[in-house]
Amino acid sequence: MPIQTYETLFMLDSTRFAADADAIKGQLHATLERYGSEILVSRMWDDRKLFYPIRKQKKATFHIVYYKCESTKQRDIERDFAINENVLRLMTSHIDYRWLETMMDLAQNDTTPGFALRGLQDDTAGDNVTPNFGGEAEGEAFTAAGAGRRRPERAAEKPE
């Protein structure tokens, strides 16, 4: 089976994480290792107040883990995380091989919160380009696409 690289962002119960962070990280790592995953990077991402309570928690600790595993085992891994009482929510993303080197560099070297989002924004900032459809001048493609289309006439109201 193909081995893929994944990024999982965990929203953890901040009171339990503050009480015993190493044990909670150990649980996350043990779950991944049980399925033969190779953990590349694991670190705290941020600690934030939530917009709405989740399981009566108003605050959460975000922890991010990058790992490699077989794609067929990913569903089982997420199911095990879903029943973990320390995990409030989680989001898993597959990392494209073209982004892998950049993401690993950011994850290992950038120590500020929100490192992954800022790295992607910096990289795409220069790509602020308006698409040009078929070499036509800007706006002509939309006019040409809408040409020949008319709004249906409203039926005349019948007098009573």
TIVO-2410 file (N, C-alpha, C; in nm, 3 decimals):
# residues 160
REC num residu      c1      c2      c3 atome chaine
REC   1      M   0.083  -0.118   0.000     N      A
REC   1      M   0.000   0.000   0.000    CA      A
REC   1      M   0.088   0.125   0.000     C      A
REC   2      P   0.038   0.233  -0.059     N      A
REC   2      P   0.119   0.356  -0.066    CA      A
REC   2      P   0.131   0.423   0.072     C      A
REC   3      I   0.249   0.471   0.098     N      A
REC   3      I   0.272   0.544   0.223    CA      A
REC   3      I   0.259   0.692   0.192     C      A
REC   4      Q   0.174   0.759   0.268     N      A
REC   4      Q   0.146   0.901   0.248    CA      A
REC   4      Q   0.191   0.980   0.371     C      A
REC   5      T   0.208   1.108   0.353     N      A
REC   5      T   0.241   1.197   0.464    CA      A
REC   5      T   0.116   1.275   0.501     C      A
REC   6      Y   0.087   1.280   0.632     N      A
REC   6      Y  -0.033   1.346   0.682    CA      A
REC   6      Y   0.004   1.448   0.788     C      A
REC   7      E  -0.085   1.545   0.801     N      A
REC   7      E  -0.076   1.645   0.906    CA      A
REC   7      E  -0.207   1.638   0.982     C      A
REC   8      T  -0.200   1.618   1.113     N      A
REC   8      T  -0.321   1.616   1.195    CA      A
REC   8      T  -0.309   1.725   1.299     C      A
REC   9      L  -0.408   1.811   1.300     N      A
REC   9      L  -0.416   1.917   1.399    CA      A
REC   9      L  -0.519   1.875   1.503     C      A
REC  10      F  -0.474   1.861   1.626     N      A
REC  10      F  -0.561   1.818   1.736    CA      A
REC  10      F  -0.605   1.938   1.817     C      A
REC  11      M  -0.731   1.941   1.853     N      A
REC  11      M  -0.783   2.037   1.948    CA      A
REC  11      M  -0.800   1.958   2.077     C      A
REC  12      L  -0.713   1.985   2.175     N      A
REC  12      L  -0.708   1.907   2.298    CA      A
REC  12      L  -0.768   1.983   2.414     C      A
REC  13      D  -0.817   1.910   2.511     N      A
REC  13      D  -0.869   1.967   2.635    CA      A
REC  13      D  -0.753   2.036   2.707     C      A
REC  14      S  -0.760   2.167   2.719     N      A
REC  14      S  -0.646   2.243   2.772    CA      A
REC  14      S  -0.622   2.218   2.920     C      A
REC  15      T  -0.726   2.191   2.998     N      A
REC  15      T  -0.704   2.165   3.141    CA      A
REC  15      T  -0.630   2.033   3.161     C      A
REC  16      R  -0.666   1.930   3.087     N      A
REC  16      R  -0.596   1.802   3.097    CA      A
REC  16      R  -0.456   1.812   3.040     C      A
REC  17      F  -0.439   1.889   2.931     N      A
REC  17      F  -0.308   1.905   2.871    CA      A
REC  17      F  -0.214   1.978   2.966     C      A
REC  18      A  -0.266   2.080   3.035     N      A
REC  18      A  -0.183   2.155   3.130    CA      A
REC  18      A  -0.142   2.066   3.248     C      A
REC  19      A  -0.231   1.975   3.287     N      A
REC  19      A  -0.201   1.888   3.401    CA      A
REC  19      A  -0.094   1.784   3.366     C      A
REC  20      D  -0.101   1.725   3.247     N      A
REC  20      D  -0.004   1.622   3.212    CA      A
REC  20      D   0.015   1.617   3.060     C      A
REC  21      A   0.091   1.711   3.009     N      A
REC  21      A   0.112   1.724   2.865    CA      A
REC  21      A   0.186   1.604   2.807     C      A
REC  22      D   0.285   1.554   2.877     N      A
REC  22      D   0.365   1.443   2.824    CA      A
REC  22      D   0.281   1.316   2.808     C      A
REC  23      A   0.191   1.292   2.901     N      A
REC  23      A   0.107   1.172   2.893    CA      A
REC  23      A   0.010   1.181   2.774     C      A
REC  24      I  -0.044   1.298   2.750     N      A
REC  24      I  -0.138   1.315   2.639    CA      A
REC  24      I  -0.064   1.302   2.506     C      A
REC  25      K   0.054   1.363   2.495     N      A
REC  25      K   0.134   1.347   2.373    CA      A
REC  25      K   0.173   1.201   2.354     C      A
REC  26      G   0.203   1.133   2.463     N      A
REC  26      G   0.236   0.992   2.456    CA      A
REC  26      G   0.120   0.908   2.404     C      A
REC  27      Q  -0.003   0.943   2.444     N      A
REC  27      Q  -0.122   0.872   2.394    CA      A
REC  27      Q  -0.137   0.892   2.243     C      A
REC  28      L  -0.118   1.016   2.198     N      A
REC  28      L  -0.130   1.045   2.055    CA      A
REC  28      L  -0.025   0.968   1.975     C      A
REC  29      H   0.099   0.969   2.025     N      A
REC  29      H   0.207   0.899   1.956    CA      A
REC  29      H   0.186   0.748   1.959     C      A
REC  30      A   0.137   0.696   2.072     N      A
REC  30      A   0.113   0.552   2.082    CA      A
REC  30      A   0.006   0.507   1.983     C      A
REC  31      T  -0.097   0.588   1.965     N      A
REC  31      T  -0.201   0.554   1.868    CA      A
REC  31      T  -0.144   0.549   1.728     C      A
REC  32      L  -0.062   0.646   1.693     N      A
REC  32      L  -0.001   0.647   1.560    CA      A
REC  32      L   0.095   0.530   1.541     C      A
REC  33      E   0.176   0.502   1.641     N      A
REC  33      E   0.274   0.394   1.630    CA      A
REC  33      E   0.209   0.257   1.627     C      A
REC  34      R   0.092   0.243   1.687     N      A
REC  34      R   0.019   0.117   1.686    CA      A
REC  34      R  -0.014   0.076   1.542     C      A
REC  35      Y  -0.034   0.172   1.455     N      A
REC  35      Y  -0.065   0.145   1.315    CA      A
REC  35      Y   0.057   0.155   1.224     C      A
REC  36      G   0.174   0.158   1.281     N      A
REC  36      G   0.297   0.157   1.202    CA      A
REC  36      G   0.334   0.292   1.143     C      A
REC  37      S   0.287   0.399   1.201     N      A
REC  37      S   0.319   0.532   1.149    CA      A
REC  37      S   0.457   0.577   1.196     C      A
REC  38      E   0.520   0.657   1.111     N      A
REC  38      E   0.648   0.718   1.146    CA      A
REC  38      E   0.621   0.865   1.175     C      A
REC  39      I   0.644   0.908   1.298     N      A
REC  39      I   0.618   1.046   1.338    CA      A
REC  39      I   0.736   1.132   1.295     C      A
REC  40      L   0.707   1.234   1.215     N      A
REC  40      L   0.811   1.323   1.164    CA      A
REC  40      L   0.831   1.443   1.256     C      A
REC  41      V   0.722   1.511   1.292     N      A
REC  41      V   0.726   1.627   1.379    CA      A
REC  41      V   0.601   1.624   1.467     C      A
REC  42      S   0.618   1.657   1.593     N      A
REC  42      S   0.505   1.666   1.685    CA      A
REC  42      S   0.533   1.783   1.779     C      A
REC  43      R   0.443   1.880   1.779     N      A
REC  43      R   0.466   1.997   1.864    CA      A
REC  43      R   0.336   2.071   1.893     C      A
REC  44      M   0.341   2.149   1.999     N      A
REC  44      M   0.227   2.233   2.032    CA      A
REC  44      M   0.219   2.345   1.929     C      A
REC  45      W   0.097   2.374   1.886     N      A
REC  45      W   0.077   2.477   1.784    CA      A
REC  45      W   0.031   2.607   1.847     C      A
REC  46      D  -0.071   2.601   1.934     N      A
REC  46      D  -0.123   2.722   1.995    CA      A
REC  46      D  -0.217   2.685   2.109     C      A
REC  47      D  -0.250   2.784   2.191     N      A
REC  47      D  -0.345   2.769   2.300    CA      A
REC  47      D  -0.444   2.884   2.286     C      A
REC  48      R  -0.572   2.854   2.261     N      A
REC  48      R  -0.667   2.960   2.228    CA      A
REC  48      R  -0.800   2.943   2.299     C      A
REC  49      K  -0.869   3.054   2.310     N      A
REC  49      K  -1.006   3.055   2.357    CA      A
REC  49      K  -1.095   3.016   2.240     C      A
REC  50      L  -1.196   2.933   2.267     N      A
REC  50      L  -1.286   2.886   2.162    CA      A
REC  50      L  -1.400   2.984   2.141     C      A
REC  51      F  -1.454   2.986   2.020     N      A
REC  51      F  -1.568   3.072   1.990    CA      A
REC  51      F  -1.695   3.022   2.058     C      A
REC  52      Y  -1.705   2.894   2.076     N      A
REC  52      Y  -1.819   2.833   2.144    CA      A
REC  52      Y  -1.767   2.713   2.221     C      A
REC  53      P  -1.833   2.677   2.332     N      A
REC  53      P  -1.785   2.565   2.413    CA      A
REC  53      P  -1.797   2.431   2.338     C      A
REC  54      I  -1.697   2.349   2.355     N      A
REC  54      I  -1.698   2.214   2.302    CA      A
REC  54      I  -1.674   2.121   2.421     C      A
REC  55      R  -1.770   2.033   2.446     N      A
REC  55      R  -1.767   1.945   2.563    CA      A
REC  55      R  -1.742   2.025   2.690     C      A
REC  56      K  -1.809   2.137   2.700     N      A
REC  56      K  -1.805   2.227   2.815    CA      A
REC  56      K  -1.668   2.292   2.835     C      A
REC  57      Q  -1.584   2.290   2.734     N      A
REC  57      Q  -1.454   2.355   2.740    CA      A
REC  57      Q  -1.458   2.486   2.663     C      A
REC  58      K  -1.407   2.592   2.724     N      A
REC  58      K  -1.405   2.722   2.658    CA      A
REC  58      K  -1.268   2.756   2.601     C      A
REC  59      K  -1.169   2.671   2.630     N      A
REC  59      K  -1.033   2.693   2.585    CA      A
REC  59      K  -0.978   2.560   2.534     C      A
REC  60      A  -0.888   2.565   2.436     N      A
REC  60      A  -0.830   2.442   2.384    CA      A
REC  60      A  -0.682   2.464   2.351     C      A
REC  61      T  -0.609   2.355   2.359     N      A
REC  61      T  -0.470   2.353   2.319    CA      A
REC  61      T  -0.461   2.283   2.185     C      A
REC  62      F  -0.396   2.346   2.091     N      A
REC  62      F  -0.382   2.289   1.958    CA      A
REC  62      F  -0.244   2.225   1.947     C      A
REC  63      H  -0.243   2.101   1.904     N      A
REC  63      H  -0.119   2.025   1.888    CA      A
REC  63      H  -0.117   1.969   1.747     C      A
REC  64      I  -0.003   1.982   1.679     N      A
REC  64      I   0.005   1.938   1.540    CA      A
REC  64      I   0.108   1.826   1.528     C      A
REC  65      V   0.073   1.725   1.448     N      A
REC  65      V   0.160   1.610   1.428    CA      A
REC  65      V   0.170   1.582   1.278     C      A
REC  66      Y   0.292   1.567   1.230     N      A
REC  66      Y   0.319   1.526   1.092    CA      A
REC  66      Y   0.370   1.383   1.099     C      A
REC  67      Y   0.313   1.296   1.015     N      A
REC  67      Y   0.352   1.156   1.019    CA      A
REC  67      Y   0.332   1.091   0.884     C      A
REC  68      K   0.400   0.977   0.865     N      A
REC  68      K   0.385   0.896   0.745    CA      A
REC  68      K   0.320   0.765   0.785     C      A
REC  69      C   0.224   0.722   0.705     N      A
REC  69      C   0.160   0.593   0.729    CA      A
REC  69      C   0.096   0.544   0.600     C      A
REC  70      E   0.054   0.418   0.604     N      A
REC  70      E  -0.017   0.363   0.490    CA      A
REC  70      E  -0.154   0.429   0.480     C      A
REC  71      S  -0.194   0.462   0.360     N      A
REC  71      S  -0.320   0.533   0.341    CA      A
REC  71      S  -0.441   0.448   0.383     C      A
REC  72      T  -0.429   0.316   0.379     N      A
REC  72      T  -0.541   0.230   0.417    CA      A
REC  72      T  -0.565   0.229   0.567     C      A
REC  73      K  -0.468   0.269   0.645     N      A
REC  73      K  -0.482   0.269   0.791    CA      A
REC  73      K  -0.531   0.402   0.847     C      A
REC  74      Q  -0.542   0.503   0.763     N      A
REC  74      Q  -0.577   0.637   0.810    CA      A
REC  74      Q  -0.715   0.641   0.875     C      A
REC  75      R  -0.811   0.571   0.819     N      A
REC  75      R  -0.947   0.571   0.876    CA      A
REC  75      R  -0.948   0.511   1.016     C      A
REC  76      D  -0.873   0.404   1.037     N      A
REC  76      D  -0.865   0.341   1.169    CA      A
REC  76      D  -0.797   0.433   1.270     C      A
REC  77      I  -0.694   0.504   1.226     N      A
REC  77      I  -0.624   0.598   1.314    CA      A
REC  77      I  -0.720   0.708   1.359     C      A
REC  78      E  -0.794   0.765   1.266     N      A
REC  78      E  -0.887   0.873   1.301    CA      A
REC  78      E  -0.999   0.823   1.393     C      A
REC  79      R  -1.042   0.700   1.374     N      A
REC  79      R  -1.146   0.645   1.462    CA      A
REC  79      R  -1.093   0.633   1.605     C      A
REC  80      D  -0.968   0.588   1.620     N      A
REC  80      D  -0.909   0.579   1.753    CA      A
REC  80      D  -0.893   0.716   1.818     C      A
REC  81      F  -0.856   0.816   1.739     N      A
REC  81      F  -0.845   0.951   1.794    CA      A
REC  81      F  -0.982   1.005   1.835     C      A
REC  82      A  -1.085   0.971   1.760     N      A
REC  82      A  -1.220   1.022   1.790    CA      A
REC  82      A  -1.271   0.972   1.925     C      A
REC  83      I  -1.228   0.855   1.970     N      A
REC  83      I  -1.275   0.804   2.099    CA      A
REC  83      I  -1.183   0.842   2.214     C      A
REC  84      N  -1.074   0.910   2.185     N      A
REC  84      N  -0.983   0.957   2.289    CA      A
REC  84      N  -1.049   1.074   2.362     C      A
REC  85      E  -1.060   1.063   2.493     N      A
REC  85      E  -1.131   1.165   2.571    CA      A
REC  85      E  -1.057   1.298   2.580     C      A
REC  86      N  -0.928   1.300   2.549     N      A
REC  86      N  -0.852   1.425   2.552    CA      A
REC  86      N  -0.866   1.506   2.425     C      A
REC  87      V  -0.910   1.442   2.317     N      A
REC  87      V  -0.921   1.508   2.187    CA      A
REC  87      V  -1.062   1.564   2.172     C      A
REC  88      L  -1.072   1.697   2.163     N      A
REC  88      L  -1.202   1.761   2.142    CA      A
REC  88      L  -1.242   1.754   1.994     C      A
REC  89      R  -1.151   1.786   1.906     N      A
REC  89      R  -1.171   1.780   1.762    CA      A
REC  89      R  -1.036   1.749   1.697     C      A
REC  90      L  -1.040   1.707   1.571     N      A
REC  90      L  -0.917   1.688   1.497    CA      A
REC  90      L  -0.944   1.711   1.350     C      A
REC  91      M  -0.840   1.747   1.279     N      A
REC  91      M  -0.849   1.767   1.135    CA      A
REC  91      M  -0.721   1.710   1.073     C      A
REC  92      T  -0.740   1.618   0.979     N      A
REC  92      T  -0.627   1.554   0.914    CA      A
REC  92      T  -0.623   1.596   0.768     C      A
REC  93      S  -0.504   1.630   0.721     N      A
REC  93      S  -0.483   1.669   0.582    CA      A
REC  93      S  -0.370   1.585   0.524     C      A
REC  94      H  -0.387   1.546   0.400     N      A
REC  94      H  -0.281   1.478   0.327    CA      A
REC  94      H  -0.187   1.586   0.274     C      A
REC  95      I  -0.059   1.568   0.291     N      A
REC  95      I   0.038   1.665   0.243    CA      A
REC  95      I   0.091   1.618   0.108     C      A
REC  96      D   0.074   1.701   0.010     N      A
REC  96      D   0.124   1.671  -0.123    CA      A
REC  96      D   0.276   1.667  -0.120     C      A
REC  97      Y   0.335   1.577  -0.196     N      A
REC  97      Y   0.480   1.561  -0.194    CA      A
REC  97      Y   0.552   1.688  -0.235     C      A
REC  98      R   0.488   1.775  -0.313     N      A
REC  98      R   0.553   1.900  -0.355    CA      A
REC  98      R   0.566   1.998  -0.239     C      A
REC  99      W   0.480   1.986  -0.138     N      A
REC  99      W   0.483   2.075  -0.022    CA      A
REC  99      W   0.560   2.016   0.095     C      A
REC 100      L   0.596   1.890   0.087     N      A
REC 100      L   0.652   1.819   0.201    CA      A
REC 100      L   0.777   1.886   0.258     C      A
REC 101      E   0.872   1.919   0.173     N      A
REC 101      E   0.996   1.979   0.222    CA      A
REC 101      E   0.971   2.114   0.289     C      A
REC 102      T   0.885   2.196   0.230     N      A
REC 102      T   0.853   2.327   0.287    CA      A
REC 102      T   0.783   2.313   0.421     C      A
REC 103      M   0.685   2.223   0.427     N      A
REC 103      M   0.609   2.204   0.551    CA      A
REC 103      M   0.698   2.150   0.663     C      A
REC 104      M   0.785   2.056   0.633     N      A
REC 104      M   0.874   2.001   0.735    CA      A
REC 104      M   0.972   2.106   0.784     C      A
REC 105      D   1.022   2.189   0.694     N      A
REC 105      D   1.113   2.296   0.734    CA      A
REC 105      D   1.043   2.393   0.828     C      A
REC 106      L   0.920   2.432   0.794     N      A
REC 106      L   0.844   2.522   0.881    CA      A
REC 106      L   0.813   2.458   1.015     C      A
REC 107      A   0.772   2.333   1.013     N      A
REC 107      A   0.733   2.265   1.136    CA      A
REC 107      A   0.850   2.248   1.231     C      A
REC 108      Q   0.968   2.226   1.178     N      A
REC 108      Q   1.084   2.202   1.263    CA      A
REC 108      Q   1.153   2.330   1.309     C      A
REC 109      N   1.150   2.435   1.228     N      A
REC 109      N   1.231   2.552   1.257    CA      A
REC 109      N   1.155   2.676   1.303     C      A
REC 110      D   1.030   2.690   1.267     N      A
REC 110      D   0.954   2.809   1.305    CA      A
REC 110      D   0.890   2.785   1.441     C      A
REC 111      T   0.921   2.869   1.538     N      A
REC 111      T   0.875   2.846   1.675    CA      A
REC 111      T   0.753   2.929   1.714     C      A
REC 112      T   0.702   3.010   1.624     N      A
REC 112      T   0.587   3.095   1.658    CA      A
REC 112      T   0.457   3.022   1.631     C      A
REC 113      P   0.349   3.059   1.703     N      A
REC 113      P   0.220   2.995   1.679    CA      A
REC 113      P   0.169   3.025   1.538     C      A
REC 114      G   0.098   2.931   1.481     N      A
REC 114      G   0.040   2.950   1.349    CA      A
REC 114      G   0.142   2.942   1.238     C      A
REC 115      F   0.251   2.868   1.259     N      A
REC 115      F   0.360   2.864   1.162    CA      A
REC 115      F   0.317   2.809   1.027     C      A
REC 116      A   0.232   2.709   1.024     N      A
REC 116      A   0.195   2.647   0.896    CA      A
REC 116      A   0.114   2.742   0.810     C      A
REC 117      L   0.022   2.813   0.869     N      A
REC 117      L  -0.061   2.905   0.793    CA      A
REC 117      L   0.021   3.020   0.737     C      A
REC 118      R   0.110   3.075   0.817     N      A
REC 118      R   0.191   3.187   0.771    CA      A
REC 118      R   0.283   3.144   0.658     C      A
REC 119      G   0.338   3.023   0.665     N      A
REC 119      G   0.427   2.975   0.561    CA      A
REC 119      G   0.357   2.962   0.429     C      A
REC 120      L   0.233   2.916   0.431     N      A
REC 120      L   0.158   2.902   0.307    CA      A
REC 120      L   0.118   3.038   0.253     C      A
REC 121      Q   0.082   3.133   0.339     N      A
REC 121      Q   0.045   3.266   0.294    CA      A
REC 121      Q   0.163   3.337   0.231     C      A
REC 122      D   0.281   3.324   0.290     N      A
REC 122      D   0.399   3.388   0.234    CA      A
REC 122      D   0.431   3.333   0.095     C      A
REC 123      D   0.411   3.204   0.076     N      A
REC 123      D   0.445   3.142  -0.051    CA      A
REC 123      D   0.345   3.178  -0.161     C      A
REC 124      T   0.218   3.197  -0.127     N      A
REC 124      T   0.118   3.226  -0.228    CA      A
REC 124      T   0.093   3.374  -0.248     C      A
REC 125      A   0.161   3.460  -0.172     N      A
REC 125      A   0.137   3.604  -0.182    CA      A
REC 125      A   0.173   3.658  -0.320     C      A
REC 126      G   0.275   3.602  -0.385     N      A
REC 126      G   0.317   3.651  -0.516    CA      A
REC 126      G   0.230   3.599  -0.630     C      A
REC 127      D   0.137   3.510  -0.600     N      A
REC 127      D   0.053   3.451  -0.703    CA      A
REC 127      D  -0.079   3.524  -0.719     C      A
REC 128      N  -0.083   3.652  -0.691     N      A
REC 128      N  -0.206   3.729  -0.700    CA      A
REC 128      N  -0.228   3.766  -0.847     C      A
REC 129      V  -0.271   3.669  -0.925     N      A
REC 129      V  -0.286   3.687  -1.069    CA      A
REC 129      V  -0.431   3.661  -1.106     C      A
REC 130      T  -0.488   3.750  -1.188     N      A
REC 130      T  -0.624   3.731  -1.236    CA      A
REC 130      T  -0.620   3.633  -1.352     C      A
REC 131      P  -0.705   3.529  -1.349     N      A
REC 131      P  -0.700   3.432  -1.458    CA      A
REC 131      P  -0.742   3.495  -1.590     C      A
REC 132      N  -0.680   3.452  -1.697     N      A
REC 132      N  -0.712   3.500  -1.830    CA      A
REC 132      N  -0.762   3.382  -1.911     C      A
REC 133      F  -0.887   3.385  -1.948     N      A
REC 133      F  -0.950   3.273  -2.017    CA      A
REC 133      F  -0.930   3.286  -2.168     C      A
REC 134      G  -0.854   3.196  -2.224     N      A
REC 134      G  -0.838   3.190  -2.369    CA      A
REC 134      G  -0.765   3.306  -2.430     C      A
REC 135      G  -0.684   3.381  -2.356     N      A
REC 135      G  -0.605   3.489  -2.412    CA      A
REC 135      G  -0.684   3.616  -2.438     C      A
REC 136      E  -0.810   3.620  -2.398     N      A
REC 136      E  -0.890   3.741  -2.421    CA      A
REC 136      E  -0.857   3.844  -2.315     C      A
REC 137      A  -0.888   3.966  -2.345     N      A
REC 137      A  -0.865   4.072  -2.248    CA      A
REC 137      A  -0.956   4.047  -2.128     C      A
REC 138      E  -0.913   4.097  -2.014     N      A
REC 138      E  -0.987   4.074  -1.891    CA      A
REC 138      E  -1.131   4.125  -1.903     C      A
REC 139      G  -1.225   4.041  -1.869     N      A
REC 139      G  -1.365   4.079  -1.874    CA      A
REC 139      G  -1.433   4.037  -2.002     C      A
REC 140      E  -1.357   4.024  -2.113     N      A
REC 140      E  -1.418   3.984  -2.240    CA      A
REC 140      E  -1.465   3.840  -2.237     C      A
REC 141      A  -1.396   3.756  -2.160     N      A
REC 141      A  -1.435   3.615  -2.153    CA      A
REC 141      A  -1.572   3.603  -2.090     C      A
REC 142      F  -1.598   3.683  -1.989     N      A
REC 142      F  -1.728   3.676  -1.923    CA      A
REC 142      F  -1.838   3.730  -2.013     C      A
REC 143      T  -1.808   3.835  -2.087     N      A
REC 143      T  -1.905   3.892  -2.180    CA      A
REC 143      T  -1.934   3.792  -2.292     C      A
REC 144      A  -1.828   3.729  -2.344     N      A
REC 144      A  -1.847   3.632  -2.452    CA      A
REC 144      A  -1.924   3.510  -2.402     C      A
REC 145      A  -1.898   3.469  -2.280     N      A
REC 145      A  -1.968   3.352  -2.226    CA      A
REC 145      A  -2.116   3.381  -2.206     C      A
REC 146      G  -2.148   3.504  -2.174     N      A
REC 146      G  -2.288   3.539  -2.150    CA      A
REC 146      G  -2.360   3.586  -2.275     C      A
REC 147      A  -2.288   3.597  -2.387     N      A
REC 147      A  -2.351   3.644  -2.511    CA      A
REC 147      A  -2.456   3.545  -2.559     C      A
REC 148      G  -2.563   3.598  -2.609     N      A
REC 148      G  -2.669   3.514  -2.660    CA      A
REC 148      G  -2.767   3.469  -2.553     C      A
REC 149      R  -2.738   3.494  -2.430     N      A
REC 149      R  -2.829   3.458  -2.322    CA      A
REC 149      R  -2.915   3.579  -2.288     C      A
REC 150      R  -3.040   3.554  -2.276     N      A
REC 150      R  -3.130   3.663  -2.239    CA      A
REC 150      R  -3.211   3.620  -2.119     C      A
REC 151      R  -3.246   3.717  -2.042     N      A
REC 151      R  -3.334   3.687  -1.930    CA      A
REC 151      R  -3.472   3.655  -1.985     C      A
REC 152      P  -3.535   3.556  -1.932     N      A
REC 152      P  -3.670   3.527  -1.980    CA      A
REC 152      P  -3.764   3.642  -1.947     C      A
REC 153      E  -3.848   3.673  -2.041     N      A
REC 153      E  -3.944   3.781  -2.021    CA      A
REC 153      E  -4.045   3.738  -1.916     C      A
REC 154      R  -4.084   3.831  -1.837     N      A
REC 154      R  -4.186   3.800  -1.737    CA      A
REC 154      R  -4.318   3.791  -1.805     C      A
REC 155      A  -4.395   3.698  -1.766     N      A
REC 155      A  -4.528   3.682  -1.824    CA      A
REC 155      A  -4.614   3.803  -1.785     C      A
REC 156      A  -4.683   3.851  -1.881     N      A
REC 156      A  -4.769   3.967  -1.854    CA      A
REC 156      A  -4.879   3.925  -1.758     C      A
REC 157      E  -4.904   4.014  -1.664     N      A
REC 157      E  -5.008   3.984  -1.569    CA      A
REC 157      E  -5.144   3.988  -1.637     C      A
REC 158      K  -5.223   3.890  -1.606     N      A
REC 158      K  -5.356   3.883  -1.666    CA      A
REC 158      K  -5.452   3.968  -1.584     C      A
REC 159      P  -5.530   4.046  -1.649     N      A
REC 159      P  -5.629   4.125  -1.573    CA      A
REC 159      P  -5.735   4.030  -1.518     C      A
REC 160      E  -5.788   4.063  -1.404     N      A
REC 160      E  -5.890   3.978  -1.344    CA      A
REC 160      E  -6.026   4.013  -1.390     C      A
***
